[in-house]
Structures are given as C-alpha cells and as structure tokens.
Amino acid sequence: MRNLTVRIIVICAIGLGVGSSLANEVALHKHTAEEVKSACDKAGGKFSQDSGGMYGCGTDCHGGPGTDCTVGCTKDQICTGQVLGGRRPTNLLTTLRRSSGR
C-alpha cells in the first residue's frame, strides 16, 4: 500500500508539472525520510515510503492530506516539490503548506 501511495504522489507531482502551467516544480536539496516525515506531520499531510528507496508526502496545501502540494524523494538524491501557483518555496514545510498570509 505504501509503495502505491508513493508512486501516486510522484505521478501526481509529475502530472502537475507536465499538465498544468499553474504548477511549479522546485528542487529541495537532499532530505532523509525522517526529515520529510517530520515536515509532513507538521503540515498535516500523508507520508509514504516504499522498499525501493522512494518516499514522499502529499498535502492539500492547507493542513490536510492531498496531492496539491507534494514532495517526492529518492534516497541519496535531491528531493522535488510540486506546488500550485507561482509560489517559490525554499524548504520542505513551505512546500507542503501555504503560508497563512496567502
């Protein structure tokens, strides 16, 4: 089940980048699964990890699970975030959750 969830998050993230000019993809440096899980918990998202080294988180950008704001990582590689709109987040938490000022 977790493997499927990670793949869905990654597919949605890729689909948003290809299919919508409203989506924005950002590089987020390397992050461990524990770092992504911690940010995911703070953002109210759903974390998943598979046995192949992929892990990620998806949120609705407003404090709940979803796929509007996602982070996808592969072990030992740079993580990629997907957000809607013209936002330029610079870390895991701002990728997964919009600031309260917007």
CNS distance restraints for C-alpha pairs under 8 A (distance, minus, plus):
assign (resid   1 and name CA) (resid   5 and name CA) 6.28 0.50 0.50
assign (resid   2 and name CA) (resid   6 and name CA) 6.19 0.50 0.50
assign (resid   2 and name CA) (resid  48 and name CA) 5.37 0.50 0.50
assign (resid   2 and name CA) (resid  49 and name CA) 5.78 0.50 0.50
assign (resid   2 and name CA) (resid  50 and name CA) 5.83 0.50 0.50
assign (resid   3 and name CA) (resid   7 and name CA) 6.27 0.50 0.50
assign (resid   3 and name CA) (resid  48 and name CA) 7.40 0.50 0.50
assign (resid   3 and name CA) (resid  49 and name CA) 6.36 0.50 0.50
assign (resid   3 and name CA) (resid  50 and name CA) 4.50 0.50 0.50
assign (resid   3 and name CA) (resid  51 and name CA) 7.36 0.50 0.50
assign (resid   4 and name CA) (resid   8 and name CA) 6.11 0.50 0.50
assign (resid   5 and name CA) (resid   9 and name CA) 6.21 0.50 0.50
assign (resid   5 and name CA) (resid  48 and name CA) 6.28 0.50 0.50
assign (resid   6 and name CA) (resid  10 and name CA) 6.20 0.50 0.50
assign (resid   6 and name CA) (resid  48 and name CA) 5.56 0.50 0.50
assign (resid   6 and name CA) (resid  49 and name CA) 6.11 0.50 0.50
assign (resid   6 and name CA) (resid  50 and name CA) 6.86 0.50 0.50
assign (resid   6 and name CA) (resid  54 and name CA) 6.90 0.50 0.50
assign (resid   6 and name CA) (resid  55 and name CA) 6.05 0.50 0.50
assign (resid   6 and name CA) (resid  56 and name CA) 6.16 0.50 0.50
assign (resid   6 and name CA) (resid  57 and name CA) 7.86 0.50 0.50
assign (resid   6 and name CA) (resid  72 and name CA) 7.84 0.50 0.50
assign (resid   7 and name CA) (resid  11 and name CA) 5.96 0.50 0.50
assign (resid   8 and name CA) (resid  12 and name CA) 5.96 0.50 0.50
assign (resid   9 and name CA) (resid  13 and name CA) 6.06 0.50 0.50
assign (resid   9 and name CA) (resid  56 and name CA) 7.14 0.50 0.50
assign (resid   9 and name CA) (resid  57 and name CA) 7.22 0.50 0.50
assign (resid   9 and name CA) (resid  58 and name CA) 6.46 0.50 0.50
assign (resid   9 and name CA) (resid  67 and name CA) 6.63 0.50 0.50
assign (resid   9 and name CA) (resid  70 and name CA) 6.82 0.50 0.50
assign (resid   9 and name CA) (resid  71 and name CA) 7.97 0.50 0.50
assign (resid   9 and name CA) (resid  72 and name CA) 7.17 0.50 0.50
assign (resid  10 and name CA) (resid  14 and name CA) 6.15 0.50 0.50
assign (resid  10 and name CA) (resid  56 and name CA) 7.91 0.50 0.50
assign (resid  10 and name CA) (resid  72 and name CA) 5.99 0.50 0.50
assign (resid  11 and name CA) (resid  15 and name CA) 5.90 0.50 0.50
assign (resid  12 and name CA) (resid  16 and name CA) 6.00 0.50 0.50
assign (resid  12 and name CA) (resid  67 and name CA) 6.80 0.50 0.50
assign (resid  13 and name CA) (resid  17 and name CA) 6.43 0.50 0.50
assign (resid  13 and name CA) (resid  67 and name CA) 7.70 0.50 0.50
assign (resid  13 and name CA) (resid  70 and name CA) 6.44 0.50 0.50
assign (resid  13 and name CA) (resid  71 and name CA) 7.95 0.50 0.50
assign (resid  13 and name CA) (resid  72 and name CA) 7.87 0.50 0.50
assign (resid  13 and name CA) (resid  81 and name CA) 7.64 0.50 0.50
assign (resid  13 and name CA) (resid  82 and name CA) 5.70 0.50 0.50
assign (resid  14 and name CA) (resid  18 and name CA) 6.25 0.50 0.50
assign (resid  15 and name CA) (resid  19 and name CA) 5.52 0.50 0.50
assign (resid  15 and name CA) (resid  20 and name CA) 7.81 0.50 0.50
assign (resid  16 and name CA) (resid  20 and name CA) 5.44 0.50 0.50
assign (resid  16 and name CA) (resid  23 and name CA) 5.74 0.50 0.50
assign (resid  16 and name CA) (resid  82 and name CA) 7.49 0.50 0.50
assign (resid  17 and name CA) (resid  21 and name CA) 7.34 0.50 0.50
assign (resid  17 and name CA) (resid  23 and name CA) 5.59 0.50 0.50
assign (resid  17 and name CA) (resid  24 and name CA) 6.60 0.50 0.50
assign (resid  17 and name CA) (resid  25 and name CA) 6.53 0.50 0.50
assign (resid  17 and name CA) (resid  82 and name CA) 7.40 0.50 0.50
assign (resid  22 and name CA) (resid  84 and name CA) 5.73 0.50 0.50
assign (resid  22 and name CA) (resid  85 and name CA) 4.95 0.50 0.50
assign (resid  22 and name CA) (resid  86 and name CA) 7.15 0.50 0.50
assign (resid  23 and name CA) (resid  82 and name CA) 6.73 0.50 0.50
assign (resid  23 and name CA) (resid  83 and name CA) 5.69 0.50 0.50
assign (resid  23 and name CA) (resid  84 and name CA) 4.45 0.50 0.50
assign (resid  23 and name CA) (resid  85 and name CA) 5.68 0.50 0.50
assign (resid  23 and name CA) (resid  86 and name CA) 7.52 0.50 0.50
assign (resid  24 and name CA) (resid  82 and name CA) 5.68 0.50 0.50
assign (resid  24 and name CA) (resid  83 and name CA) 5.25 0.50 0.50
assign (resid  24 and name CA) (resid  84 and name CA) 5.99 0.50 0.50
assign (resid  24 and name CA) (resid  85 and name CA) 6.54 0.50 0.50
assign (resid  24 and name CA) (resid  86 and name CA) 6.52 0.50 0.50
assign (resid  24 and name CA) (resid  87 and name CA) 7.18 0.50 0.50
assign (resid  24 and name CA) (resid  88 and name CA) 7.64 0.50 0.50
assign (resid  25 and name CA) (resid  80 and name CA) 6.87 0.50 0.50
assign (resid  25 and name CA) (resid  81 and name CA) 5.62 0.50 0.50
assign (resid  25 and name CA) (resid  82 and name CA) 4.62 0.50 0.50
assign (resid  25 and name CA) (resid  83 and name CA) 6.54 0.50 0.50
assign (resid  26 and name CA) (resid  80 and name CA) 5.76 0.50 0.50
assign (resid  26 and name CA) (resid  81 and name CA) 5.09 0.50 0.50
assign (resid  26 and name CA) (resid  82 and name CA) 6.45 0.50 0.50
assign (resid  26 and name CA) (resid  88 and name CA) 7.20 0.50 0.50
assign (resid  26 and name CA) (resid  89 and name CA) 7.38 0.50 0.50
assign (resid  27 and name CA) (resid  78 and name CA) 6.73 0.50 0.50
assign (resid  27 and name CA) (resid  79 and name CA) 6.09 0.50 0.50
assign (resid  27 and name CA) (resid  80 and name CA) 4.79 0.50 0.50
assign (resid  27 and name CA) (resid  81 and name CA) 6.33 0.50 0.50
assign (resid  28 and name CA) (resid  78 and name CA) 6.35 0.50 0.50
assign (resid  28 and name CA) (resid  79 and name CA) 5.17 0.50 0.50
assign (resid  28 and name CA) (resid  80 and name CA) 5.70 0.50 0.50
assign (resid  28 and name CA) (resid  81 and name CA) 6.67 0.50 0.50
assign (resid  28 and name CA) (resid  90 and name CA) 6.83 0.50 0.50
assign (resid  28 and name CA) (resid  91 and name CA) 6.25 0.50 0.50
assign (resid  28 and name CA) (resid  92 and name CA) 7.09 0.50 0.50
assign (resid  29 and name CA) (resid  77 and name CA) 7.85 0.50 0.50
assign (resid  29 and name CA) (resid  78 and name CA) 4.70 0.50 0.50
assign (resid  29 and name CA) (resid  79 and name CA) 5.77 0.50 0.50
assign (resid  30 and name CA) (resid  73 and name CA) 7.94 0.50 0.50
assign (resid  30 and name CA) (resid  76 and name CA) 6.66 0.50 0.50
assign (resid  30 and name CA) (resid  77 and name CA) 5.77 0.50 0.50
assign (resid  30 and name CA) (resid  78 and name CA) 4.38 0.50 0.50
assign (resid  30 and name CA) (resid  79 and name CA) 5.68 0.50 0.50
assign (resid  31 and name CA) (resid  35 and name CA) 6.00 0.50 0.50
assign (resid  31 and name CA) (resid  36 and name CA) 6.57 0.50 0.50
assign (resid  31 and name CA) (resid  73 and name CA) 7.58 0.50 0.50
assign (resid  31 and name CA) (resid  78 and name CA) 7.33 0.50 0.50
assign (resid  31 and name CA) (resid  79 and name CA) 6.70 0.50 0.50
assign (resid  32 and name CA) (resid  36 and name CA) 6.39 0.50 0.50
assign (resid  32 and name CA) (resid  75 and name CA) 7.32 0.50 0.50
assign (resid  33 and name CA) (resid  37 and name CA) 6.02 0.50 0.50
assign (resid  33 and name CA) (resid  49 and name CA) 7.82 0.50 0.50
assign (resid  33 and name CA) (resid  55 and name CA) 6.38 0.50 0.50
assign (resid  33 and name CA) (resid  56 and name CA) 7.73 0.50 0.50
assign (resid  34 and name CA) (resid  38 and name CA) 6.09 0.50 0.50
assign (resid  35 and name CA) (resid  39 and name CA) 6.32 0.50 0.50
assign (resid  36 and name CA) (resid  40 and name CA) 5.92 0.50 0.50
assign (resid  36 and name CA) (resid  47 and name CA) 7.79 0.50 0.50
assign (resid  36 and name CA) (resid  56 and name CA) 6.76 0.50 0.50
assign (resid  36 and name CA) (resid  57 and name CA) 7.13 0.50 0.50
assign (resid  36 and name CA) (resid  71 and name CA) 7.96 0.50 0.50
assign (resid  36 and name CA) (resid  92 and name CA) 6.99 0.50 0.50
assign (resid  37 and name CA) (resid  41 and name CA) 6.06 0.50 0.50
assign (resid  37 and name CA) (resid  47 and name CA) 5.86 0.50 0.50
assign (resid  37 and name CA) (resid  56 and name CA) 7.80 0.50 0.50
assign (resid  37 and name CA) (resid  57 and name CA) 7.35 0.50 0.50
assign (resid  38 and name CA) (resid  42 and name CA) 6.35 0.50 0.50
assign (resid  39 and name CA) (resid  43 and name CA) 6.12 0.50 0.50
assign (resid  39 and name CA) (resid  92 and name CA) 6.18 0.50 0.50
assign (resid  39 and name CA) (resid  93 and name CA) 5.40 0.50 0.50
assign (resid  39 and name CA) (resid  96 and name CA) 7.91 0.50 0.50
assign (resid  40 and name CA) (resid  44 and name CA) 6.09 0.50 0.50
assign (resid  40 and name CA) (resid  45 and name CA) 5.08 0.50 0.50
assign (resid  40 and name CA) (resid  46 and name CA) 6.57 0.50 0.50
assign (resid  40 and name CA) (resid  47 and name CA) 6.19 0.50 0.50
assign (resid  40 and name CA) (resid  57 and name CA) 5.90 0.50 0.50
assign (resid  40 and name CA) (resid  58 and name CA) 7.65 0.50 0.50
assign (resid  40 and name CA) (resid  59 and name CA) 7.98 0.50 0.50
assign (resid  40 and name CA) (resid  93 and name CA) 7.35 0.50 0.50
assign (resid  40 and name CA) (resid  96 and name CA) 7.16 0.50 0.50
assign (resid  41 and name CA) (resid  45 and name CA) 6.05 0.50 0.50
assign (resid  41 and name CA) (resid  46 and name CA) 7.53 0.50 0.50
assign (resid  41 and name CA) (resid  47 and name CA) 7.76 0.50 0.50
assign (resid  42 and name CA) (resid  93 and name CA) 7.54 0.50 0.50
assign (resid  43 and name CA) (resid  59 and name CA) 7.34 0.50 0.50
assign (resid  43 and name CA) (resid  61 and name CA) 7.99 0.50 0.50
assign (resid  43 and name CA) (resid  62 and name CA) 7.89 0.50 0.50
assign (resid  43 and name CA) (resid  63 and name CA) 5.29 0.50 0.50
assign (resid  43 and name CA) (resid  64 and name CA) 7.22 0.50 0.50
assign (resid  43 and name CA) (resid  93 and name CA) 6.50 0.50 0.50
assign (resid  43 and name CA) (resid  96 and name CA) 6.13 0.50 0.50
assign (resid  43 and name CA) (resid  97 and name CA) 5.82 0.50 0.50
assign (resid  44 and name CA) (resid  59 and name CA) 6.91 0.50 0.50
assign (resid  44 and name CA) (resid  63 and name CA) 4.65 0.50 0.50
assign (resid  44 and name CA) (resid  64 and name CA) 4.76 0.50 0.50
assign (resid  44 and name CA) (resid  65 and name CA) 6.28 0.50 0.50
assign (resid  45 and name CA) (resid  57 and name CA) 6.25 0.50 0.50
assign (resid  45 and name CA) (resid  58 and name CA) 5.46 0.50 0.50
assign (resid  45 and name CA) (resid  59 and name CA) 4.50 0.50 0.50
assign (resid  45 and name CA) (resid  60 and name CA) 7.58 0.50 0.50
assign (resid  45 and name CA) (resid  63 and name CA) 6.74 0.50 0.50
assign (resid  45 and name CA) (resid  64 and name CA) 5.28 0.50 0.50
assign (resid  45 and name CA) (resid  65 and name CA) 4.17 0.50 0.50
assign (resid  45 and name CA) (resid  66 and name CA) 6.93 0.50 0.50
assign (resid  45 and name CA) (resid  96 and name CA) 7.68 0.50 0.50
assign (resid  46 and name CA) (resid  57 and name CA) 5.42 0.50 0.50
assign (resid  46 and name CA) (resid  58 and name CA) 5.55 0.50 0.50
assign (resid  46 and name CA) (resid  59 and name CA) 6.68 0.50 0.50
assign (resid  46 and name CA) (resid  65 and name CA) 5.30 0.50 0.50
assign (resid  46 and name CA) (resid  66 and name CA) 7.48 0.50 0.50
assign (resid  47 and name CA) (resid  55 and name CA) 7.47 0.50 0.50
assign (resid  47 and name CA) (resid  56 and name CA) 5.74 0.50 0.50
assign (resid  47 and name CA) (resid  57 and name CA) 4.38 0.50 0.50
assign (resid  47 and name CA) (resid  58 and name CA) 6.86 0.50 0.50
assign (resid  48 and name CA) (resid  55 and name CA) 5.63 0.50 0.50
assign (resid  48 and name CA) (resid  56 and name CA) 5.66 0.50 0.50
assign (resid  48 and name CA) (resid  57 and name CA) 6.38 0.50 0.50
assign (resid  49 and name CA) (resid  53 and name CA) 7.26 0.50 0.50
assign (resid  49 and name CA) (resid  54 and name CA) 5.79 0.50 0.50
assign (resid  49 and name CA) (resid  55 and name CA) 4.10 0.50 0.50
assign (resid  49 and name CA) (resid  56 and name CA) 6.56 0.50 0.50
assign (resid  50 and name CA) (resid  54 and name CA) 5.60 0.50 0.50
assign (resid  50 and name CA) (resid  55 and name CA) 6.39 0.50 0.50
assign (resid  53 and name CA) (resid  74 and name CA) 5.61 0.50 0.50
assign (resid  53 and name CA) (resid  75 and name CA) 5.15 0.50 0.50
assign (resid  54 and name CA) (resid  72 and name CA) 7.41 0.50 0.50
assign (resid  54 and name CA) (resid  73 and name CA) 5.72 0.50 0.50
assign (resid  54 and name CA) (resid  74 and name CA) 4.47 0.50 0.50
assign (resid  54 and name CA) (resid  75 and name CA) 6.35 0.50 0.50
assign (resid  55 and name CA) (resid  72 and name CA) 6.06 0.50 0.50
assign (resid  55 and name CA) (resid  73 and name CA) 5.35 0.50 0.50
assign (resid  55 and name CA) (resid  74 and name CA) 6.41 0.50 0.50
assign (resid  55 and name CA) (resid  75 and name CA) 7.94 0.50 0.50
assign (resid  56 and name CA) (resid  70 and name CA) 7.30 0.50 0.50
assign (resid  56 and name CA) (resid  71 and name CA) 5.25 0.50 0.50
assign (resid  56 and name CA) (resid  72 and name CA) 4.34 0.50 0.50
assign (resid  56 and name CA) (resid  73 and name CA) 5.84 0.50 0.50
assign (resid  57 and name CA) (resid  70 and name CA) 5.64 0.50 0.50
assign (resid  57 and name CA) (resid  71 and name CA) 5.31 0.50 0.50
assign (resid  57 and name CA) (resid  72 and name CA) 6.70 0.50 0.50
assign (resid  57 and name CA) (resid  96 and name CA) 7.90 0.50 0.50
assign (resid  58 and name CA) (resid  65 and name CA) 5.98 0.50 0.50
assign (resid  58 and name CA) (resid  66 and name CA) 5.30 0.50 0.50
assign (resid  58 and name CA) (resid  67 and name CA) 4.92 0.50 0.50
assign (resid  58 and name CA) (resid  68 and name CA) 7.15 0.50 0.50
assign (resid  58 and name CA) (resid  69 and name CA) 5.82 0.50 0.50
assign (resid  58 and name CA) (resid  70 and name CA) 4.38 0.50 0.50
assign (resid  58 and name CA) (resid  71 and name CA) 6.56 0.50 0.50
assign (resid  58 and name CA) (resid  96 and name CA) 7.09 0.50 0.50
assign (resid  59 and name CA) (resid  63 and name CA) 6.81 0.50 0.50
assign (resid  59 and name CA) (resid  64 and name CA) 5.49 0.50 0.50
assign (resid  59 and name CA) (resid  65 and name CA) 4.15 0.50 0.50
assign (resid  59 and name CA) (resid  66 and name CA) 4.10 0.50 0.50
assign (resid  59 and name CA) (resid  67 and name CA) 5.38 0.50 0.50
assign (resid  59 and name CA) (resid  68 and name CA) 6.10 0.50 0.50
assign (resid  59 and name CA) (resid  69 and name CA) 5.27 0.50 0.50
assign (resid  59 and name CA) (resid  70 and name CA) 6.32 0.50 0.50
assign (resid  59 and name CA) (resid  96 and name CA) 6.01 0.50 0.50
assign (resid  59 and name CA) (resid  97 and name CA) 7.38 0.50 0.50
assign (resid  60 and name CA) (resid  64 and name CA) 5.48 0.50 0.50
assign (resid  60 and name CA) (resid  65 and name CA) 5.51 0.50 0.50
assign (resid  60 and name CA) (resid  66 and name CA) 4.31 0.50 0.50
assign (resid  60 and name CA) (resid  67 and name CA) 5.82 0.50 0.50
assign (resid  60 and name CA) (resid  68 and name CA) 4.94 0.50 0.50
assign (resid  60 and name CA) (resid  69 and name CA) 6.03 0.50 0.50
assign (resid  60 and name CA) (resid  96 and name CA) 7.96 0.50 0.50
assign (resid  60 and name CA) (resid  97 and name CA) 7.85 0.50 0.50
assign (resid  61 and name CA) (resid  66 and name CA) 7.80 0.50 0.50
assign (resid  61 and name CA) (resid  68 and name CA) 6.16 0.50 0.50
assign (resid  61 and name CA) (resid  69 and name CA) 5.39 0.50 0.50
assign (resid  61 and name CA) (resid  96 and name CA) 5.67 0.50 0.50
assign (resid  61 and name CA) (resid  97 and name CA) 4.41 0.50 0.50
assign (resid  61 and name CA) (resid  98 and name CA) 5.55 0.50 0.50
assign (resid  62 and name CA) (resid  97 and name CA) 5.77 0.50 0.50
assign (resid  62 and name CA) (resid  98 and name CA) 6.41 0.50 0.50
assign (resid  63 and name CA) (resid  97 and name CA) 6.51 0.50 0.50
assign (resid  68 and name CA) (resid  82 and name CA) 7.68 0.50 0.50
assign (resid  68 and name CA) (resid  83 and name CA) 6.45 0.50 0.50
assign (resid  68 and name CA) (resid  84 and name CA) 6.61 0.50 0.50
assign (resid  69 and name CA) (resid  81 and name CA) 7.37 0.50 0.50
assign (resid  69 and name CA) (resid  82 and name CA) 5.56 0.50 0.50
assign (resid  69 and name CA) (resid  83 and name CA) 4.73 0.50 0.50
assign (resid  69 and name CA) (resid  84 and name CA) 6.92 0.50 0.50
assign (resid  69 and name CA) (resid  95 and name CA) 6.49 0.50 0.50
assign (resid  69 and name CA) (resid  96 and name CA) 5.17 0.50 0.50
assign (resid  69 and name CA) (resid  97 and name CA) 7.22 0.50 0.50
assign (resid  70 and name CA) (resid  81 and name CA) 5.51 0.50 0.50
assign (resid  70 and name CA) (resid  82 and name CA) 5.16 0.50 0.50
assign (resid  70 and name CA) (resid  83 and name CA) 6.79 0.50 0.50
assign (resid  70 and name CA) (resid  95 and name CA) 7.18 0.50 0.50
assign (resid  70 and name CA) (resid  96 and name CA) 6.12 0.50 0.50
assign (resid  71 and name CA) (resid  79 and name CA) 6.77 0.50 0.50
assign (resid  71 and name CA) (resid  80 and name CA) 5.65 0.50 0.50
assign (resid  71 and name CA) (resid  81 and name CA) 4.32 0.50 0.50
assign (resid  71 and name CA) (resid  82 and name CA) 6.48 0.50 0.50
assign (resid  71 and name CA) (resid  92 and name CA) 7.40 0.50 0.50
assign (resid  71 and name CA) (resid  95 and name CA) 7.39 0.50 0.50
assign (resid  71 and name CA) (resid  96 and name CA) 7.26 0.50 0.50
assign (resid  72 and name CA) (resid  79 and name CA) 5.67 0.50 0.50
assign (resid  72 and name CA) (resid  80 and name CA) 5.39 0.50 0.50
assign (resid  72 and name CA) (resid  81 and name CA) 6.41 0.50 0.50
assign (resid  73 and name CA) (resid  77 and name CA) 6.88 0.50 0.50
assign (resid  73 and name CA) (resid  78 and name CA) 6.69 0.50 0.50
assign (resid  73 and name CA) (resid  79 and name CA) 4.32 0.50 0.50
assign (resid  73 and name CA) (resid  80 and name CA) 6.41 0.50 0.50
assign (resid  74 and name CA) (resid  78 and name CA) 7.37 0.50 0.50
assign (resid  74 and name CA) (resid  79 and name CA) 6.88 0.50 0.50
assign (resid  81 and name CA) (resid  92 and name CA) 7.93 0.50 0.50
assign (resid  81 and name CA) (resid  95 and name CA) 6.35 0.50 0.50
assign (resid  82 and name CA) (resid  95 and name CA) 7.30 0.50 0.50
assign (resid  83 and name CA) (resid  87 and name CA) 6.99 0.50 0.50
assign (resid  83 and name CA) (resid  95 and name CA) 6.55 0.50 0.50
assign (resid  83 and name CA) (resid  96 and name CA) 7.79 0.50 0.50
assign (resid  89 and name CA) (resid  94 and name CA) 5.32 0.50 0.50
assign (resid  89 and name CA) (resid  95 and name CA) 5.18 0.50 0.50
assign (resid  90 and name CA) (resid  94 and name CA) 6.70 0.50 0.50
assign (resid  90 and name CA) (resid  95 and name CA) 7.17 0.50 0.50
assign (resid  91 and name CA) (resid  95 and name CA) 6.21 0.50 0.50
assign (resid  92 and name CA) (resid  96 and name CA) 6.33 0.50 0.50
assign (resid  93 and name CA) (resid  97 and name CA) 6.05 0.50 0.50
assign (resid  94 and name CA) (resid  98 and name CA) 6.18 0.50 0.50
assign (resid  94 and name CA) (resid  99 and name CA) 6.95 0.50 0.50
assign (resid  98 and name CA) (resid 102 and name CA) 6.93 0.50 0.50
